Amino acid sequence: MSEQAVHGPHKSEWITISTDEYESMQRTIEVLSDHDLMTQLREGKRKNAPMRDFEELAGEFGI
């Protein structure tokens, strides 16, 4: 991942990120914004339910 600050004639700085990184951040925001899913995750964590890596699981399902 390559990040670079770009300065221009505006008051804020810009940071560029790859499209893949941006999409990953968007998916993370979607998950964190889903109240029901977050409740399920908290319950599973509290019960010490086994967890699996998303990328591994997605690969198994061909996603």
PDB file of N, CA, C, O and CB in Angstrom:
ATOM      1  N   MET A   1       0.852  -1.169   0.000  1.00  0.00           N
ATOM      2  CA  MET A   1       0.000   0.000   0.000  1.00  0.00           C
ATOM      3  C   MET A   1       0.894   1.227   0.000  1.00  0.00           C
ATOM      4  O   MET A   1       1.802   1.355   0.822  1.00  0.00           O
ATOM      5  CB  MET A   1      -0.968   0.001   1.219  1.00  0.00           C
ATOM      6  N   SER A   2       0.626   2.115  -0.924  1.00  0.00           N
ATOM      7  CA  SER A   2       1.427   3.319  -1.021  1.00  0.00           C
ATOM      8  C   SER A   2       0.550   4.524  -0.728  1.00  0.00           C
ATOM      9  O   SER A   2      -0.461   4.747  -1.393  1.00  0.00           O
ATOM     10  CB  SER A   2       2.081   3.437  -2.412  1.00  0.00           C
ATOM     11  N   GLU A   3       0.947   5.298   0.271  1.00  0.00           N
ATOM     12  CA  GLU A   3       0.206   6.510   0.619  1.00  0.00           C
ATOM     13  C   GLU A   3       1.121   7.701   0.413  1.00  0.00           C
ATOM     14  O   GLU A   3       2.320   7.632   0.682  1.00  0.00           O
ATOM     15  CB  GLU A   3      -0.323   6.457   2.087  1.00  0.00           C
ATOM     16  N   GLN A   4       0.550   8.786  -0.061  1.00  0.00           N
ATOM     17  CA  GLN A   4       1.360   9.951  -0.325  1.00  0.00           C
ATOM     18  C   GLN A   4       0.529  11.192  -0.053  1.00  0.00           C
ATOM     19  O   GLN A   4      -0.608  11.292  -0.513  1.00  0.00           O
ATOM     20  CB  GLN A   4       1.894   9.942  -1.772  1.00  0.00           C
ATOM     21  N   ALA A   5       1.085  12.132   0.686  1.00  0.00           N
ATOM     22  CA  ALA A   5       0.395  13.395   0.942  1.00  0.00           C
ATOM     23  C   ALA A   5       0.555  14.287  -0.287  1.00  0.00           C
ATOM     24  O   ALA A   5       1.649  14.400  -0.842  1.00  0.00           O
ATOM     25  CB  ALA A   5       0.954  14.101   2.227  1.00  0.00           C
ATOM     26  N   VAL A   6      -0.516  14.907  -0.699  1.00  0.00           N
ATOM     27  CA  VAL A   6      -0.507  15.806  -1.847  1.00  0.00           C
ATOM     28  C   VAL A   6      -0.993  17.158  -1.361  1.00  0.00           C
ATOM     29  O   VAL A   6      -2.077  17.264  -0.787  1.00  0.00           O
ATOM     30  CB  VAL A   6      -1.399  15.264  -3.023  1.00  0.00           C
ATOM     31  N   HIS A   7      -0.207  18.177  -1.586  1.00  0.00           N
ATOM     32  CA  HIS A   7      -0.566  19.513  -1.121  1.00  0.00           C
ATOM     33  C   HIS A   7      -1.043  20.353  -2.299  1.00  0.00           C
ATOM     34  O   HIS A   7      -0.487  20.277  -3.394  1.00  0.00           O
ATOM     35  CB  HIS A   7       0.633  20.194  -0.416  1.00  0.00           C
ATOM     36  N   GLY A   8      -2.054  21.133  -2.069  1.00  0.00           N
ATOM     37  CA  GLY A   8      -2.580  22.004  -3.112  1.00  0.00           C
ATOM     38  C   GLY A   8      -2.989  23.335  -2.508  1.00  0.00           C
ATOM     39  O   GLY A   8      -2.713  23.600  -1.338  1.00  0.00           O
ATOM     40  N   PRO A   9      -3.646  24.175  -3.301  1.00  0.00           N
ATOM     41  CA  PRO A   9      -4.024  25.504  -2.819  1.00  0.00           C
ATOM     42  C   PRO A   9      -5.287  25.485  -1.948  1.00  0.00           C
ATOM     43  O   PRO A   9      -6.060  26.443  -1.973  1.00  0.00           O
ATOM     44  CB  PRO A   9      -4.235  26.431  -3.997  1.00  0.00           C
ATOM     45  N   HIS A  10      -5.496  24.455  -1.212  1.00  0.00           N
ATOM     46  CA  HIS A  10      -6.666  24.351  -0.352  1.00  0.00           C
ATOM     47  C   HIS A  10      -6.193  24.220   1.087  1.00  0.00           C
ATOM     48  O   HIS A  10      -4.996  24.079   1.340  1.00  0.00           O
ATOM     49  CB  HIS A  10      -7.564  23.143  -0.760  1.00  0.00           C
ATOM     50  N   LYS A  11      -7.117  24.266   2.022  1.00  0.00           N
ATOM     51  CA  LYS A  11      -6.751  24.278   3.434  1.00  0.00           C
ATOM     52  C   LYS A  11      -6.470  22.897   4.010  1.00  0.00           C
ATOM     53  O   LYS A  11      -5.818  22.796   5.049  1.00  0.00           O
ATOM     54  CB  LYS A  11      -7.836  24.923   4.221  1.00  0.00           C
ATOM     55  N   SER A  12      -6.935  21.841   3.376  1.00  0.00           N
ATOM     56  CA  SER A  12      -6.722  20.506   3.922  1.00  0.00           C
ATOM     57  C   SER A  12      -5.735  19.736   3.056  1.00  0.00           C
ATOM     58  O   SER A  12      -5.559  20.016   1.870  1.00  0.00           O
ATOM     59  CB  SER A  12      -8.054  19.742   4.028  1.00  0.00           C
ATOM     60  N   GLU A  13      -5.092  18.748   3.696  1.00  0.00           N
ATOM     61  CA  GLU A  13      -4.180  17.886   2.956  1.00  0.00           C
ATOM     62  C   GLU A  13      -4.956  16.727   2.370  1.00  0.00           C
ATOM     63  O   GLU A  13      -6.030  16.384   2.865  1.00  0.00           O
ATOM     64  CB  GLU A  13      -3.036  17.376   3.858  1.00  0.00           C
ATOM     65  N   TRP A  14      -4.433  16.128   1.334  1.00  0.00           N
ATOM     66  CA  TRP A  14      -5.049  14.977   0.692  1.00  0.00           C
ATOM     67  C   TRP A  14      -4.141  13.779   0.866  1.00  0.00           C
ATOM     68  O   TRP A  14      -2.917  13.907   0.902  1.00  0.00           O
ATOM     69  CB  TRP A  14      -5.325  15.247  -0.804  1.00  0.00           C
ATOM     70  N   ILE A  15      -4.744  12.636   0.971  1.00  0.00           N
ATOM     71  CA  ILE A  15      -3.980  11.392   1.001  1.00  0.00           C
ATOM     72  C   ILE A  15      -4.571  10.483  -0.060  1.00  0.00           C
ATOM     73  O   ILE A  15      -5.787  10.307  -0.135  1.00  0.00           O
ATOM     74  CB  ILE A  15      -4.011  10.714   2.424  1.00  0.00           C
ATOM     75  N   THR A  16      -3.709   9.914  -0.874  1.00  0.00           N
ATOM     76  CA  THR A  16      -4.190   8.980  -1.885  1.00  0.00           C
ATOM     77  C   THR A  16      -3.927   7.562  -1.406  1.00  0.00           C
ATOM     78  O   THR A  16      -2.885   7.277  -0.814  1.00  0.00           O
ATOM     79  CB  THR A  16      -3.510   9.237  -3.259  1.00  0.00           C
ATOM     80  N   ILE A  17      -4.879   6.678  -1.668  1.00  0.00           N
ATOM     81  CA  ILE A  17      -4.741   5.262  -1.340  1.00  0.00           C
ATOM     82  C   ILE A  17      -5.205   4.456  -2.544  1.00  0.00           C
ATOM     83  O   ILE A  17      -5.891   4.968  -3.429  1.00  0.00           O
ATOM     84  CB  ILE A  17      -5.560   4.886  -0.055  1.00  0.00           C
ATOM     85  N   SER A  18      -4.828   3.216  -2.559  1.00  0.00           N
ATOM     86  CA  SER A  18      -5.227   2.363  -3.677  1.00  0.00           C
ATOM     87  C   SER A  18      -6.739   2.119  -3.634  1.00  0.00           C
ATOM     88  O   SER A  18      -7.371   2.245  -2.585  1.00  0.00           O
ATOM     89  CB  SER A  18      -4.456   1.016  -3.641  1.00  0.00           C
ATOM     90  N   THR A  19      -7.291   1.776  -4.765  1.00  0.00           N
ATOM     91  CA  THR A  19      -8.710   1.448  -4.848  1.00  0.00           C
ATOM     92  C   THR A  19      -9.028   0.250  -3.963  1.00  0.00           C
ATOM     93  O   THR A  19     -10.071   0.221  -3.309  1.00  0.00           O
ATOM     94  CB  THR A  19      -9.116   1.161  -6.304  1.00  0.00           C
ATOM     95  N   ASP A  20      -8.138  -0.737  -3.938  1.00  0.00           N
ATOM     96  CA  ASP A  20      -8.345  -1.912  -3.087  1.00  0.00           C
ATOM     97  C   ASP A  20      -8.436  -1.521  -1.617  1.00  0.00           C
ATOM     98  O   ASP A  20      -9.310  -2.004  -0.897  1.00  0.00           O
ATOM     99  CB  ASP A  20      -7.212  -2.923  -3.289  1.00  0.00           C
ATOM    100  N   GLU A  21      -7.538  -0.649  -1.172  1.00  0.00           N
ATOM    101  CA  GLU A  21      -7.545  -0.210   0.220  1.00  0.00           C
ATOM    102  C   GLU A  21      -8.827   0.564   0.528  1.00  0.00           C
ATOM    103  O   GLU A  21      -9.431   0.376   1.585  1.00  0.00           O
ATOM    104  CB  GLU A  21      -6.308   0.659   0.520  1.00  0.00           C
ATOM    105  N   TYR A  22      -9.240   1.433  -0.395  1.00  0.00           N
ATOM    106  CA  TYR A  22     -10.470   2.209  -0.211  1.00  0.00           C
ATOM    107  C   TYR A  22     -11.681   1.279  -0.078  1.00  0.00           C
ATOM    108  O   TYR A  22     -12.515   1.463   0.809  1.00  0.00           O
ATOM    109  CB  TYR A  22     -10.675   3.188  -1.392  1.00  0.00           C
ATOM    110  N   GLU A  23     -11.774   0.284  -0.960  1.00  0.00           N
ATOM    111  CA  GLU A  23     -12.896  -0.650  -0.922  1.00  0.00           C
ATOM    112  C   GLU A  23     -12.875  -1.473   0.356  1.00  0.00           C
ATOM    113  O   GLU A  23     -13.928  -1.766   0.923  1.00  0.00           O
ATOM    114  CB  GLU A  23     -12.868  -1.571  -2.142  1.00  0.00           C
ATOM    115  N   SER A  24     -11.691  -1.847   0.814  1.00  0.00           N
ATOM    116  CA  SER A  24     -11.567  -2.580   2.070  1.00  0.00           C
ATOM    117  C   SER A  24     -12.068  -1.726   3.233  1.00  0.00           C
ATOM    118  O   SER A  24     -12.763  -2.225   4.119  1.00  0.00           O
ATOM    119  CB  SER A  24     -10.103  -3.008   2.306  1.00  0.00           C
ATOM    120  N   MET A  25     -11.721  -0.457   3.232  1.00  0.00           N
ATOM    121  CA  MET A  25     -12.179   0.455   4.285  1.00  0.00           C
ATOM    122  C   MET A  25     -13.700   0.609   4.233  1.00  0.00           C
ATOM    123  O   MET A  25     -14.353   0.660   5.275  1.00  0.00           O
ATOM    124  CB  MET A  25     -11.495   1.836   4.144  1.00  0.00           C
ATOM    125  N   GLN A  26     -14.261   0.683   3.032  1.00  0.00           N
ATOM    126  CA  GLN A  26     -15.713   0.800   2.887  1.00  0.00           C
ATOM    127  C   GLN A  26     -16.417  -0.437   3.448  1.00  0.00           C
ATOM    128  O   GLN A  26     -17.435  -0.316   4.129  1.00  0.00           O
ATOM    129  CB  GLN A  26     -16.092   1.002   1.407  1.00  0.00           C
ATOM    130  N   ARG A  27     -15.877  -1.628   3.162  1.00  0.00           N
ATOM    131  CA  ARG A  27     -16.469  -2.862   3.690  1.00  0.00           C
ATOM    132  C   ARG A  27     -16.385  -2.890   5.212  1.00  0.00           C
ATOM    133  O   ARG A  27     -17.325  -3.319   5.882  1.00  0.00           O
ATOM    134  CB  ARG A  27     -15.764  -4.099   3.098  1.00  0.00           C
ATOM    135  N   THR A  28     -15.264  -2.435   5.753  1.00  0.00           N
ATOM    136  CA  THR A  28     -15.107  -2.384   7.206  1.00  0.00           C
ATOM    137  C   THR A  28     -16.145  -1.453   7.820  1.00  0.00           C
ATOM    138  O   THR A  28     -16.749  -1.782   8.842  1.00  0.00           O
ATOM    139  CB  THR A  28     -13.687  -1.923   7.584  1.00  0.00           C
ATOM    140  N   ILE A  29     -16.354  -0.309   7.212  1.00  0.00           N
ATOM    141  CA  ILE A  29     -17.353   0.643   7.705  1.00  0.00           C
ATOM    142  C   ILE A  29     -18.741   0.022   7.653  1.00  0.00           C
ATOM    143  O   ILE A  29     -19.535   0.200   8.576  1.00  0.00           O
ATOM    144  CB  ILE A  29     -17.320   1.949   6.882  1.00  0.00           C
ATOM    145  N   GLU A  30     -19.041  -0.707   6.578  1.00  0.00           N
ATOM    146  CA  GLU A  30     -20.347  -1.369   6.463  1.00  0.00           C
ATOM    147  C   GLU A  30     -20.563  -2.362   7.591  1.00  0.00           C
ATOM    148  O   GLU A  30     -21.638  -2.403   8.190  1.00  0.00           O
ATOM    149  CB  GLU A  30     -20.469  -2.082   5.116  1.00  0.00           C
ATOM    150  N   VAL A  31     -19.540  -3.167   7.884  1.00  0.00           N
ATOM    151  CA  VAL A  31     -19.654  -4.157   8.960  1.00  0.00           C
ATOM    152  C   VAL A  31     -19.834  -3.451  10.301  1.00  0.00           C
ATOM    153  O   VAL A  31     -20.721  -3.803  11.079  1.00  0.00           O
ATOM    154  CB  VAL A  31     -18.406  -5.077   8.996  1.00  0.00           C
ATOM    155  N   LEU A  32     -18.997  -2.463  10.565  1.00  0.00           N
ATOM    156  CA  LEU A  32     -19.077  -1.753  11.845  1.00  0.00           C
ATOM    157  C   LEU A  32     -20.391  -0.995  12.001  1.00  0.00           C
ATOM    158  O   LEU A  32     -20.810  -0.718  13.125  1.00  0.00           O
ATOM    159  CB  LEU A  32     -17.912  -0.787  11.981  1.00  0.00           C
ATOM    160  N   SER A  33     -21.041  -0.658  10.903  1.00  0.00           N
ATOM    161  CA  SER A  33     -22.307   0.077  10.946  1.00  0.00           C
ATOM    162  C   SER A  33     -23.516  -0.846  11.064  1.00  0.00           C
ATOM    163  O   SER A  33     -24.630  -0.377  11.295  1.00  0.00           O
ATOM    164  CB  SER A  33     -22.446   0.938   9.706  1.00  0.00           C
ATOM    165  N   ASP A  34     -23.311  -2.143  10.909  1.00  0.00           N
ATOM    166  CA  ASP A  34     -24.401  -3.114  10.958  1.00  0.00           C
ATOM    167  C   ASP A  34     -24.621  -3.558  12.404  1.00  0.00           C
ATOM    168  O   ASP A  34     -23.876  -4.388  12.924  1.00  0.00           O
ATOM    169  CB  ASP A  34     -24.097  -4.337  10.047  1.00  0.00           C
ATOM    170  N   HIS A  35     -25.644  -3.002  13.045  1.00  0.00           N
ATOM    171  CA  HIS A  35     -25.910  -3.254  14.464  1.00  0.00           C
ATOM    172  C   HIS A  35     -26.092  -4.745  14.750  1.00  0.00           C
ATOM    173  O   HIS A  35     -25.513  -5.263  15.705  1.00  0.00           O
ATOM    174  CB  HIS A  35     -27.153  -2.485  14.910  1.00  0.00           C
ATOM    175  N   ASP A  36     -26.882  -5.432  13.943  1.00  0.00           N
ATOM    176  CA  ASP A  36     -27.137  -6.853  14.169  1.00  0.00           C
ATOM    177  C   ASP A  36     -25.861  -7.684  14.050  1.00  0.00           C
ATOM    178  O   ASP A  36     -25.613  -8.572  14.866  1.00  0.00           O
ATOM    179  CB  ASP A  36     -28.180  -7.362  13.182  1.00  0.00           C
ATOM    180  N   LEU A  37     -25.066  -7.399  13.047  1.00  0.00           N
ATOM    181  CA  LEU A  37     -23.823  -8.141  12.859  1.00  0.00           C
ATOM    182  C   LEU A  37     -22.860  -7.893  14.011  1.00  0.00           C
ATOM    183  O   LEU A  37     -22.218  -8.826  14.494  1.00  0.00           O
ATOM    184  CB  LEU A  37     -23.167  -7.757  11.532  1.00  0.00           C
ATOM    185  N   MET A  38     -22.755  -6.655  14.449  1.00  0.00           N
ATOM    186  CA  MET A  38     -21.862  -6.348  15.567  1.00  0.00           C
ATOM    187  C   MET A  38     -22.330  -7.037  16.846  1.00  0.00           C
ATOM    188  O   MET A  38     -21.508  -7.473  17.652  1.00  0.00           O
ATOM    189  CB  MET A  38     -21.780  -4.831  15.785  1.00  0.00           C
ATOM    190  N   THR A  39     -23.646  -7.138  17.035  1.00  0.00           N
ATOM    191  CA  THR A  39     -24.180  -7.854  18.196  1.00  0.00           C
ATOM    192  C   THR A  39     -23.783  -9.318  18.127  1.00  0.00           C
ATOM    193  O   THR A  39     -23.373  -9.899  19.132  1.00  0.00           O
ATOM    194  CB  THR A  39     -25.719  -7.716  18.271  1.00  0.00           C
ATOM    195  N   GLN A  40     -23.900  -9.922  16.947  1.00  0.00           N
ATOM    196  CA  GLN A  40     -23.517 -11.323  16.775  1.00  0.00           C
ATOM    197  C   GLN A  40     -22.026 -11.519  17.043  1.00  0.00           C
ATOM    198  O   GLN A  40     -21.629 -12.498  17.675  1.00  0.00           O
ATOM    199  CB  GLN A  40     -23.867 -11.803  15.359  1.00  0.00           C
ATOM    200  N   LEU A  41     -21.213 -10.598  16.568  1.00  0.00           N
ATOM    201  CA  LEU A  41     -19.769 -10.703  16.794  1.00  0.00           C
ATOM    202  C   LEU A  41     -19.438 -10.601  18.282  1.00  0.00           C
ATOM    203  O   LEU A  41     -18.617 -11.366  18.788  1.00  0.00           O
ATOM    204  CB  LEU A  41     -19.024  -9.611  16.012  1.00  0.00           C
ATOM    205  N   ARG A  42     -20.070  -9.664  18.980  1.00  0.00           N
ATOM    206  CA  ARG A  42     -19.834  -9.520  20.419  1.00  0.00           C
ATOM    207  C   ARG A  42     -20.266 -10.775  21.179  1.00  0.00           C
ATOM    208  O   ARG A  42     -19.559 -11.238  22.074  1.00  0.00           O
ATOM    209  CB  ARG A  42     -20.582  -8.294  20.962  1.00  0.00           C
ATOM    210  N   GLU A  43     -21.426 -11.321  20.819  1.00  0.00           N
ATOM    211  CA  GLU A  43     -21.915 -12.532  21.479  1.00  0.00           C
ATOM    212  C   GLU A  43     -20.968 -13.707  21.241  1.00  0.00           C
ATOM    213  O   GLU A  43     -20.666 -14.462  22.165  1.00  0.00           O
ATOM    214  CB  GLU A  43     -23.325 -12.881  20.980  1.00  0.00           C
ATOM    215  N   GLY A  44     -20.509 -13.857  20.022  1.00  0.00           N
ATOM    216  CA  GLY A  44     -19.569 -14.932  19.705  1.00  0.00           C
ATOM    217  C   GLY A  44     -18.271 -14.770  20.460  1.00  0.00           C
ATOM    218  O   GLY A  44     -17.710 -15.747  20.956  1.00  0.00           O
ATOM    219  N   LYS A  45     -17.789 -13.543  20.551  1.00  0.00           N
ATOM    220  CA  LYS A  45     -16.550 -13.289  21.280  1.00  0.00           C
ATOM    221  C   LYS A  45     -16.731 -13.599  22.764  1.00  0.00           C
ATOM    222  O   LYS A  45     -15.847 -14.176  23.397  1.00  0.00           O
ATOM    223  CB  LYS A  45     -16.101 -11.829  21.088  1.00  0.00           C
ATOM    224  N   ARG A  46     -17.873 -13.215  23.310  1.00  0.00           N
ATOM    225  CA  ARG A  46     -18.156 -13.455  24.727  1.00  0.00           C
ATOM    226  C   ARG A  46     -18.214 -14.960  25.015  1.00  0.00           C
ATOM    227  O   ARG A  46     -17.799 -15.408  26.084  1.00  0.00           O
ATOM    228  CB  ARG A  46     -19.488 -12.778  25.135  1.00  0.00           C
ATOM    229  N   LYS A  47     -18.728 -15.733  24.058  1.00  0.00           N
ATOM    230  CA  LYS A  47     -18.845 -17.183  24.222  1.00  0.00           C
ATOM    231  C   LYS A  47     -17.557 -17.904  23.821  1.00  0.00           C
ATOM    232  O   LYS A  47     -17.500 -19.134  23.846  1.00  0.00           O
ATOM    233  CB  LYS A  47     -20.015 -17.712  23.395  1.00  0.00           C
ATOM    234  N   ASN A  48     -16.529 -17.145  23.452  1.00  0.00           N
ATOM    235  CA  ASN A  48     -15.261 -17.716  22.974  1.00  0.00           C
ATOM    236  C   ASN A  48     -15.481 -18.646  21.788  1.00  0.00           C
ATOM    237  O   ASN A  48     -14.817 -19.676  21.667  1.00  0.00           O
ATOM    238  CB  ASN A  48     -14.557 -18.476  24.104  1.00  0.00           C
ATOM    239  N   ALA A  49     -16.412 -18.282  20.917  1.00  0.00           N
ATOM    240  CA  ALA A  49     -16.675 -19.075  19.711  1.00  0.00           C
ATOM    241  C   ALA A  49     -15.433 -19.051  18.815  1.00  0.00           C
ATOM    242  O   ALA A  49     -14.733 -18.040  18.757  1.00  0.00           O
ATOM    243  CB  ALA A  49     -17.927 -18.529  18.941  1.00  0.00           C
ATOM    244  N   PRO A  50     -15.157 -20.149  18.120  1.00  0.00           N
ATOM    245  CA  PRO A  50     -13.986 -20.171  17.234  1.00  0.00           C
ATOM    246  C   PRO A  50     -14.140 -19.140  16.118  1.00  0.00           C
ATOM    247  O   PRO A  50     -15.232 -18.945  15.584  1.00  0.00           O
ATOM    248  CB  PRO A  50     -13.784 -21.581  16.633  1.00  0.00           C
ATOM    249  N   MET A  51     -13.038 -18.487  15.776  1.00  0.00           N
ATOM    250  CA  MET A  51     -13.047 -17.475  14.723  1.00  0.00           C
ATOM    251  C   MET A  51     -12.157 -17.933  13.589  1.00  0.00           C
ATOM    252  O   MET A  51     -11.180 -18.656  13.786  1.00  0.00           O
ATOM    253  CB  MET A  51     -12.584 -16.099  15.261  1.00  0.00           C
ATOM    254  N   ARG A  52     -12.522 -17.492  12.390  1.00  0.00           N
ATOM    255  CA  ARG A  52     -11.727 -17.816  11.213  1.00  0.00           C
ATOM    256  C   ARG A  52     -11.409 -16.546  10.468  1.00  0.00           C
ATOM    257  O   ARG A  52     -12.153 -15.567  10.536  1.00  0.00           O
ATOM    258  CB  ARG A  52     -12.459 -18.814  10.299  1.00  0.00           C
ATOM    259  N   ASP A  53     -10.308 -16.565   9.761  1.00  0.00           N
ATOM    260  CA  ASP A  53      -9.892 -15.433   8.952  1.00  0.00           C
ATOM    261  C   ASP A  53     -10.850 -15.265   7.772  1.00  0.00           C
ATOM    262  O   ASP A  53     -11.154 -16.234   7.077  1.00  0.00           O
ATOM    263  CB  ASP A  53      -8.438 -15.619   8.457  1.00  0.00           C
ATOM    264  N   PHE A  54     -11.321 -14.046   7.548  1.00  0.00           N
ATOM    265  CA  PHE A  54     -12.293 -13.800   6.480  1.00  0.00           C
ATOM    266  C   PHE A  54     -11.737 -14.189   5.109  1.00  0.00           C
ATOM    267  O   PHE A  54     -12.430 -14.820   4.310  1.00  0.00           O
ATOM    268  CB  PHE A  54     -12.707 -12.326   6.474  1.00  0.00           C
ATOM    269  N   GLU A  55     -10.503 -13.818   4.844  1.00  0.00           N
ATOM    270  CA  GLU A  55      -9.921 -14.108   3.527  1.00  0.00           C
ATOM    271  C   GLU A  55      -9.879 -15.614   3.276  1.00  0.00           C
ATOM    272  O   GLU A  55     -10.148 -16.064   2.163  1.00  0.00           O
ATOM    273  CB  GLU A  55      -8.501 -13.511   3.418  1.00  0.00           C
ATOM    274  N   GLU A  56      -9.545 -16.385   4.293  1.00  0.00           N
ATOM    275  CA  GLU A  56      -9.508 -17.838   4.164  1.00  0.00           C
ATOM    276  C   GLU A  56     -10.924 -18.379   3.887  1.00  0.00           C
ATOM    277  O   GLU A  56     -11.123 -19.204   2.996  1.00  0.00           O
ATOM    278  CB  GLU A  56      -8.915 -18.483   5.452  1.00  0.00           C
ATOM    279  N   LEU A  57     -11.869 -17.910   4.648  1.00  0.00           N
ATOM    280  CA  LEU A  57     -13.250 -18.357   4.482  1.00  0.00           C
ATOM    281  C   LEU A  57     -13.808 -17.951   3.112  1.00  0.00           C
ATOM    282  O   LEU A  57     -14.462 -18.748   2.439  1.00  0.00           O
ATOM    283  CB  LEU A  57     -14.129 -17.782   5.601  1.00  0.00           C
ATOM    284  N   ALA A  58     -13.546 -16.718   2.714  1.00  0.00           N
ATOM    285  CA  ALA A  58     -14.010 -16.242   1.396  1.00  0.00           C
ATOM    286  C   ALA A  58     -13.404 -17.088   0.281  1.00  0.00           C
ATOM    287  O   ALA A  58     -14.072 -17.387  -0.709  1.00  0.00           O
ATOM    288  CB  ALA A  58     -13.642 -14.747   1.190  1.00  0.00           C
ATOM    289  N   GLY A  59     -12.136 -17.473   0.442  1.00  0.00           N
ATOM    290  CA  GLY A  59     -11.485 -18.324  -0.557  1.00  0.00           C
ATOM    291  C   GLY A  59     -12.155 -19.679  -0.677  1.00  0.00           C
ATOM    292  O   GLY A  59     -12.287 -20.221  -1.774  1.00  0.00           O
ATOM    293  N   GLU A  60     -12.579 -20.227   0.461  1.00  0.00           N
ATOM    294  CA  GLU A  60     -13.269 -21.513   0.447  1.00  0.00           C
ATOM    295  C   GLU A  60     -14.600 -21.440  -0.290  1.00  0.00           C
ATOM    296  O   GLU A  60     -15.025 -22.413  -0.911  1.00  0.00           O
ATOM    297  CB  GLU A  60     -13.493 -21.998   1.864  1.00  0.00           C
ATOM    298  N   PHE A  61     -15.256 -20.286  -0.220  1.00  0.00           N
ATOM    299  CA  PHE A  61     -16.541 -20.105  -0.891  1.00  0.00           C
ATOM    300  C   PHE A  61     -16.401 -19.490  -2.279  1.00  0.00           C
ATOM    301  O   PHE A  61     -17.397 -19.253  -2.962  1.00  0.00           O
ATOM    302  CB  PHE A  61     -17.440 -19.242  -0.047  1.00  0.00           C
ATOM    303  N   GLY A  62     -15.164 -19.232  -2.693  1.00  0.00           N
ATOM    304  CA  GLY A  62     -14.921 -18.674  -4.020  1.00  0.00           C
ATOM    305  C   GLY A  62     -15.379 -17.239  -4.174  1.00  0.00           C
ATOM    306  O   GLY A  62     -15.764 -16.808  -5.261  1.00  0.00           O
ATOM    307  N   ILE A  63     -15.333 -16.511  -3.086  1.00  0.00           N
ATOM    308  CA  ILE A  63     -15.746 -15.091  -3.126  1.00  0.00           C
ATOM    309  C   ILE A  63     -14.553 -14.224  -3.435  1.00  0.00           C
ATOM    310  O   ILE A  63     -14.682 -13.002  -3.514  1.00  0.00           O
ATOM    311  CB  ILE A  63     -16.390 -14.651  -1.785  1.00  0.00           C
TER     312      ILE A  63
END
